Amino acid sequence: MQGRAALAAARKWGRDTGKENGKRFMRIALFSDVYKPHINGVVNHVGLLKEHFDRWGEQVYLFVPEQDKETVDESNVIRLPSIPIADTGYHLTVRVDSRCRDILKRMDVIHVHHPFISGSFGLTFSRRYDIPLVFTSHTRYDLYVQQHLPLLPETLSDTALHAFFQLFSQRCSAVIAPSQSAAAVMQSWGIKGRIAVIPNGIELGQFQSPAQEAKRSELRIPEQAVVGVFVGRFSQEKAVDRLLRVFAALRDETPDLHLLLVGGGPSLHECRQLARELGLATRVTFTGPISYERIGGVLGLADFFVSASVSEVHPLTFIEAAAAGLPAVGIDSPGVADMIVDEETGYLTADNDLSFGLRIMRIAQDAALRGKMGCAARRYSQRFSAHHNAREVLALYQTVQEG
């Protein structure tokens, strides 16, 4: 039904000049390998882009794999036939039918948010219809290349990845890096085309003043506990297992320290098992997947945000935590280093468990320090609004369309 409605809309304005009542609007195709009901940073980012473009009167279509036949989509979300890829939560799109091609040929710009599956489809139609292609790099693919190129020998996969991105970027009109450090990483891969640094954004108010506040009692967290919270996908690159081991080492030094782990993913069961093996059953709370609308309320019951991941490019969860007034502890790495002002909004630590653990202990033991850093973090988050991000992305579309 979505496809038929989209086709009718496309035919309705198929021969016009992209103007309505004298206003020039853009025709935008967004491609993503994953979308709602899944919950992750890319899903949130893509959804916010579409929401803002719709609000401003642009003609925007979102092409995503069909994942749940009972999912009710918003307007102009096109679910493409696909098959699941093991237990990754991702699906492999298998075809784009004539109805979708009829829409795509009328687009002003195609914007892909993953390089391999949907990126290949976006590249195909960009070249076929001579439409500018924009790509946002949301992930440090180089840090877990075997997950993306599993059929290649490990000694060849890194070289193959760099060669892929060099070729792929040459065919893009622009590549968006969500941070300066992410841009530097892409340049190290040999990408020489246009790289635009545009930080991702969030709806700040959703975290500054959440509509629904969570209570510690609901999650069986002691009221006197000092709560460190992690929000994200439970998968290898997020290093939740490392976070658990560091918290286990701090157990005796900080008896009130409690870890709140929010999210789901393929490693969730293993992390639950590891917590039991480490003797953390009463010191760690797993919420499992929760709706994005509830995240702000859950962050509100914590004292600081913490992550051991070094695979980020512009982690939205750090921005969300900052908007909620939480200081953060993270490992100094591209992406994370752009999100924390060391010793002002939180701590950036060396990439070793001793440094990481000592900073967690420092922030857990000093309530006044947490309050001071939390206020600074909230101020720092103001630069990362979804509205500002969408405006900058739209301006980039206009420049690549003009050539």
C-alpha positions as CSV (number, residue, x, y, z in Angstrom):
1,M,0.0,0.0,0.0
2,Q,2.8,2.4,0.8
3,G,4.3,1.7,-2.6
4,R,1.0,2.4,-4.4
5,A,0.4,5.6,-2.5
6,A,4.0,6.7,-3.2
7,L,3.5,6.0,-6.9
8,A,0.3,8.0,-7.1
9,A,2.0,10.9,-5.4
10,A,5.0,10.6,-7.8
11,R,2.7,10.7,-10.8
12,K,0.8,13.7,-9.4
13,W,3.8,15.9,-9.5
14,G,5.8,13.9,-12.0
15,R,6.0,16.6,-14.7
16,D,6.1,19.7,-12.5
17,T,9.3,21.8,-11.9
18,G,9.6,21.1,-8.1
19,K,7.6,24.2,-7.2
20,E,4.4,24.6,-5.2
21,N,2.8,28.0,-4.9
22,G,6.0,29.5,-6.0
23,K,8.1,27.7,-3.4
24,R,10.9,25.5,-4.6
25,F,11.0,22.2,-2.7
26,M,13.5,19.3,-3.0
27,R,12.8,15.7,-3.8
28,I,14.8,13.6,-1.5
29,A,15.4,9.9,-1.3
30,L,16.8,8.5,1.9
31,F,18.1,4.9,2.1
32,S,18.9,3.0,5.3
33,D,19.6,-0.6,6.1
34,V,17.5,-0.5,9.3
35,Y,14.5,1.4,10.5
36,K,11.7,1.3,13.1
37,P,10.7,-0.7,15.0
38,H,14.5,-1.2,15.6
39,I,16.1,1.3,17.9
40,N,19.5,2.7,17.3
41,G,21.3,6.0,16.6
42,V,21.0,5.7,12.8
43,V,17.3,4.9,13.0
44,N,16.7,8.0,15.2
45,H,18.9,10.2,13.0
46,V,17.1,9.2,9.8
47,G,13.7,9.5,11.3
48,L,14.5,13.0,12.6
49,L,15.8,14.1,9.1
50,K,12.6,12.9,7.5
51,E,10.4,14.5,10.1
52,H,12.1,17.9,9.7
53,F,12.1,17.7,5.9
54,D,8.4,16.8,5.9
55,R,7.7,19.7,8.2
56,W,9.4,22.1,5.9
57,G,7.5,21.0,2.8
58,E,10.2,19.0,1.1
59,Q,9.2,15.9,-0.9
60,V,11.0,13.1,1.0
61,Y,10.8,9.3,0.6
62,L,12.6,6.8,2.9
63,F,13.5,3.4,1.4
64,V,14.2,0.7,4.0
65,P,14.1,-3.1,4.2
66,E,10.8,-4.8,5.0
67,Q,11.4,-6.1,8.6
68,D,8.0,-6.5,10.3
69,K,4.9,-6.9,8.1
70,E,2.8,-5.6,11.0
71,T,4.8,-2.4,11.4
72,V,2.7,0.7,10.8
73,D,4.9,3.2,8.9
74,E,4.5,6.9,8.6
75,S,3.8,8.4,5.1
76,N,6.3,7.9,2.3
77,V,8.3,5.1,4.0
78,I,8.8,2.4,1.4
79,R,9.5,-1.1,2.7
80,L,11.5,-3.1,0.2
81,P,11.5,-6.9,0.0
82,S,14.3,-8.3,2.0
83,I,15.7,-11.3,3.9
84,P,17.2,-11.3,7.5
85,I,21.0,-11.4,7.9
86,A,21.4,-14.0,10.6
87,D,20.7,-12.5,14.0
88,T,22.2,-9.0,13.3
89,G,18.9,-7.2,13.2
90,Y,19.7,-6.1,9.7
91,H,18.0,-7.3,6.5
92,L,19.3,-7.7,2.9
93,T,17.2,-5.8,0.4
94,V,16.7,-8.1,-2.6
95,R,15.0,-5.9,-5.2
96,V,13.6,-2.5,-6.0
97,D,10.4,-2.8,-8.1
98,S,9.2,-0.6,-10.9
99,R,6.9,1.5,-8.6
100,C,9.9,2.5,-6.5
101,R,12.0,3.2,-9.6
102,D,9.3,5.5,-10.9
103,I,9.7,7.5,-7.7
104,L,13.5,7.4,-7.6
105,K,13.9,8.8,-11.2
106,R,12.3,12.0,-10.1
107,M,14.5,12.7,-7.1
108,D,16.9,15.7,-6.8
109,V,19.2,13.9,-4.4
110,I,19.8,10.4,-3.0
111,H,21.2,10.2,0.6
112,V,22.4,6.8,1.8
113,H,23.2,6.0,5.5
114,H,24.9,2.6,5.1
115,P,27.5,1.9,2.4
116,F,27.1,-1.8,1.6
117,I,23.5,-2.8,1.0
118,S,21.3,0.2,0.7
119,G,24.4,2.1,-0.4
120,S,24.7,-0.1,-3.4
121,F,21.1,0.5,-4.4
122,G,21.5,4.2,-3.9
123,L,24.7,4.2,-6.0
124,T,22.9,2.2,-8.8
125,F,20.0,4.6,-9.1
126,S,22.2,7.7,-8.7
127,R,24.3,6.6,-11.7
128,R,21.3,5.4,-13.7
129,Y,19.3,8.6,-13.3
130,D,22.2,11.0,-13.0
131,I,21.2,12.1,-9.5
132,P,23.7,13.4,-6.9
133,L,24.5,10.9,-4.2
134,V,25.3,11.8,-0.6
135,F,26.6,9.3,2.0
136,T,26.8,9.7,5.8
137,S,29.3,7.6,7.6
138,H,27.8,6.7,10.9
139,T,30.2,4.0,12.0
140,R,33.9,3.1,12.4
141,Y,33.7,0.3,9.9
142,D,37.5,-0.1,10.1
143,L,37.3,-1.3,13.8
144,Y,35.1,-4.3,13.0
145,V,35.7,-4.9,9.4
146,Q,35.2,-8.7,9.7
147,Q,31.5,-8.1,10.6
148,H,31.0,-6.3,7.3
149,L,33.3,-8.3,5.1
150,P,33.1,-11.8,6.7
151,L,33.9,-13.8,3.6
152,L,37.3,-12.2,3.2
153,P,40.5,-13.4,5.0
154,E,41.3,-11.2,7.9
155,T,44.6,-10.1,6.3
156,L,42.8,-8.9,3.2
157,S,39.6,-7.4,4.7
158,D,41.1,-4.1,6.0
159,T,42.7,-3.4,2.6
160,A,39.5,-4.4,0.8
161,L,37.5,-2.0,3.0
162,H,39.7,0.9,2.3
163,A,39.6,0.2,-1.4
164,F,35.8,-0.1,-1.3
165,F,35.4,3.3,0.4
166,Q,37.9,5.0,-1.9
167,L,35.9,3.8,-4.9
168,F,32.5,4.4,-3.3
169,S,33.4,8.0,-2.2
170,Q,34.5,8.9,-5.7
171,R,31.0,8.2,-6.9
172,C,29.5,10.4,-4.2
173,S,28.9,14.1,-4.7
174,A,29.6,14.5,-0.9
175,V,30.3,12.4,2.1
176,I,29.1,13.6,5.5
177,A,31.3,13.1,8.5
178,P,29.4,13.7,11.8
179,S,32.6,15.0,13.5
180,Q,36.1,16.3,12.7
181,S,37.7,13.2,14.0
182,A,35.5,11.0,11.9
183,A,36.5,13.1,8.9
184,A,40.2,12.5,9.7
185,V,39.5,8.7,9.9
186,M,37.9,8.8,6.4
187,Q,40.8,10.7,5.0
188,S,43.1,8.1,6.4
189,W,41.2,5.5,4.4
190,G,42.1,7.4,1.3
191,I,38.9,9.2,0.7
192,K,39.8,12.3,-1.3
193,G,36.4,13.6,-2.4
194,R,34.3,16.3,-0.7
195,I,33.8,15.6,3.1
196,A,31.3,17.8,4.9
197,V,31.4,17.8,8.7
198,I,27.9,18.1,9.9
199,P,27.3,16.9,13.5
200,N,24.2,14.7,14.1
201,G,21.5,16.1,16.2
202,I,18.7,15.2,18.6
203,E,15.5,16.7,19.8
204,L,17.0,18.3,22.9
205,G,13.8,19.0,24.7
206,Q,13.0,15.3,24.8
207,F,15.9,14.8,27.2
208,Q,16.0,18.1,29.0
209,S,12.4,17.8,30.1
210,P,11.2,14.2,29.4
211,A,7.5,13.7,29.3
212,Q,7.7,10.5,31.3
213,E,10.2,10.3,34.2
214,A,11.3,6.8,35.3
215,K,11.7,5.9,38.9
216,R,14.5,3.8,40.5
217,S,11.9,1.7,42.3
218,E,10.5,0.6,39.0
219,L,13.8,-0.9,38.0
220,R,14.7,-2.1,41.6
221,I,17.6,0.2,41.8
222,P,18.5,1.3,45.4
223,E,17.7,5.0,46.0
224,Q,21.2,5.6,47.6
225,A,23.0,4.0,44.6
226,V,25.3,6.0,42.4
227,V,24.1,5.0,38.9
228,G,26.2,4.9,35.8
229,V,24.1,4.3,32.7
230,F,25.0,3.0,29.2
231,V,22.5,3.2,26.4
232,G,23.1,1.5,23.1
233,R,23.1,-1.7,21.1
234,F,24.5,-4.8,22.7
235,S,27.0,-5.9,20.0
236,Q,30.7,-6.7,19.9
237,E,31.8,-3.2,18.9
238,K,30.1,-1.5,21.9
239,A,32.3,-3.3,24.4
240,V,29.7,-3.8,27.0
241,D,31.6,-6.9,28.3
242,R,34.6,-4.7,28.9
243,L,32.4,-2.2,30.8
244,L,31.1,-5.0,33.0
245,R,34.6,-6.2,33.9
246,V,35.7,-2.7,34.8
247,F,32.7,-2.3,37.1
248,A,33.4,-5.7,38.7
249,A,36.9,-4.5,39.5
250,L,35.4,-1.4,41.2
251,R,32.9,-3.3,43.3
252,D,34.8,-3.1,46.6
253,E,36.1,0.4,46.2
254,T,32.7,1.9,45.4
255,P,30.0,-0.1,47.2
256,D,27.2,2.2,46.1
257,L,28.1,2.0,42.4
258,H,25.4,0.6,40.2
259,L,25.4,0.0,36.4
260,L,22.2,0.5,34.4
261,L,22.4,-1.0,30.9
262,V,19.7,0.1,28.4
263,G,19.1,-1.6,25.1
264,G,19.1,-4.8,23.2
265,G,21.1,-6.6,20.5
266,P,22.8,-9.9,19.7
267,S,25.2,-9.8,22.7
268,L,22.5,-9.1,25.3
269,H,22.2,-12.7,26.5
270,E,26.0,-13.1,26.8
271,C,26.3,-9.8,28.7
272,R,23.6,-11.0,31.2
273,Q,25.5,-14.2,31.6
274,L,28.8,-12.4,32.1
275,A,27.3,-10.2,34.8
276,R,26.2,-13.3,36.8
277,E,29.6,-14.9,36.4
278,L,31.3,-11.7,37.7
279,G,29.0,-11.6,40.7
280,L,27.2,-8.4,39.6
281,A,23.7,-9.7,39.7
282,T,22.6,-7.1,42.4
283,R,24.8,-4.3,41.0
284,V,23.7,-4.3,37.4
285,T,20.3,-3.7,35.9
286,F,19.4,-4.7,32.3
287,T,16.3,-3.0,30.9
288,G,16.4,-4.7,27.5
289,P,15.1,-2.7,24.5
290,I,12.9,0.3,25.4
291,S,11.2,2.8,23.2
292,Y,13.1,5.9,22.2
293,E,10.5,8.1,23.7
294,R,11.3,6.6,27.2
295,I,15.1,7.1,27.0
296,G,15.0,10.6,28.4
297,G,13.1,9.5,31.5
298,V,15.5,6.6,32.1
299,L,18.6,8.9,31.8
300,G,17.0,11.2,34.4
301,L,17.4,8.6,37.1
302,A,21.1,8.1,36.5
303,D,24.1,10.1,37.9
304,F,26.5,9.8,35.0
305,F,26.8,8.2,31.5
306,V,29.5,5.7,30.7
307,S,30.7,3.8,27.6
308,A,33.7,1.6,26.8
309,S,33.1,1.8,23.0
310,V,35.8,3.1,20.7
311,S,33.9,2.4,17.5
312,E,31.8,5.6,17.4
313,V,31.9,8.5,14.9
314,H,29.4,10.8,16.6
315,P,27.6,8.9,19.3
316,L,24.1,10.3,19.8
317,T,23.8,8.6,23.2
318,F,26.5,10.9,24.6
319,I,24.5,14.0,23.3
320,E,21.3,12.6,24.8
321,A,23.0,12.1,28.1
322,A,24.5,15.6,28.1
323,A,21.1,17.1,27.3
324,A,19.8,15.2,30.3
325,G,22.4,16.9,32.4
326,L,24.7,13.9,32.9
327,P,28.5,14.0,32.8
328,A,30.1,11.2,30.8
329,V,33.1,8.9,31.1
330,G,34.4,7.6,27.8
331,I,37.6,6.4,26.1
332,D,39.6,8.9,24.1
333,S,38.9,7.8,20.5
334,P,37.5,9.4,17.3
335,G,33.8,10.4,17.8
336,V,33.8,10.1,21.6
337,A,36.6,12.8,21.8
338,D,34.2,15.2,20.0
339,M,31.5,14.6,22.6
340,I,33.3,15.1,25.9
341,V,35.3,18.2,27.0
342,D,37.8,16.5,29.3
343,E,37.5,17.5,32.9
344,E,34.7,19.9,32.0
345,T,31.7,17.9,30.8
346,G,33.2,14.5,31.9
347,Y,36.3,12.5,31.5
348,L,38.2,11.2,28.4
349,T,40.4,8.3,29.5
350,A,43.3,6.4,28.0
351,D,42.4,3.2,26.3
352,N,43.2,0.9,29.2
353,D,41.1,-0.5,32.0
354,L,43.1,1.2,34.8
355,S,42.6,4.7,33.5
356,F,39.0,4.0,32.6
357,G,38.2,2.5,36.0
358,L,39.9,5.3,38.0
359,R,37.9,8.0,36.2
360,I,34.7,6.1,36.8
361,M,35.6,5.8,40.5
362,R,36.5,9.5,40.7
363,I,33.1,10.6,39.3
364,A,31.2,8.1,41.3
365,Q,32.6,9.3,44.6
366,D,32.1,13.1,44.1
367,A,28.5,14.3,43.9
368,A,29.6,18.0,43.7
369,L,31.8,17.2,40.7
370,R,29.0,15.3,39.0
371,G,26.7,18.3,39.5
372,K,29.2,20.8,38.1
373,M,30.1,18.6,35.1
374,G,26.4,17.8,34.4
375,C,25.5,21.5,34.1
376,A,28.5,22.0,31.7
377,A,27.4,19.0,29.7
378,R,23.8,20.4,29.3
379,R,25.2,23.7,28.0
380,Y,27.5,21.9,25.6
381,S,24.6,19.8,24.2
382,Q,22.9,22.9,22.9
383,R,25.0,22.9,19.7
384,F,23.6,19.5,18.7
385,S,20.0,20.1,17.8
386,A,18.2,18.0,15.2
387,H,16.8,21.2,13.6
388,H,20.3,22.6,13.0
389,N,21.5,19.3,11.6
390,A,18.6,19.0,9.2
391,R,19.1,22.6,8.0
392,E,22.8,21.9,7.3
393,V,22.1,18.7,5.5
394,L,19.4,20.4,3.3
395,A,21.8,23.1,2.4
396,L,24.4,20.5,1.4
397,Y,21.7,18.8,-0.9
398,Q,21.2,22.2,-2.6
399,T,24.8,22.7,-3.3
400,V,25.4,19.2,-4.7
401,Q,22.3,19.5,-6.9
402,E,23.6,22.8,-8.3
403,G,26.8,21.1,-9.2
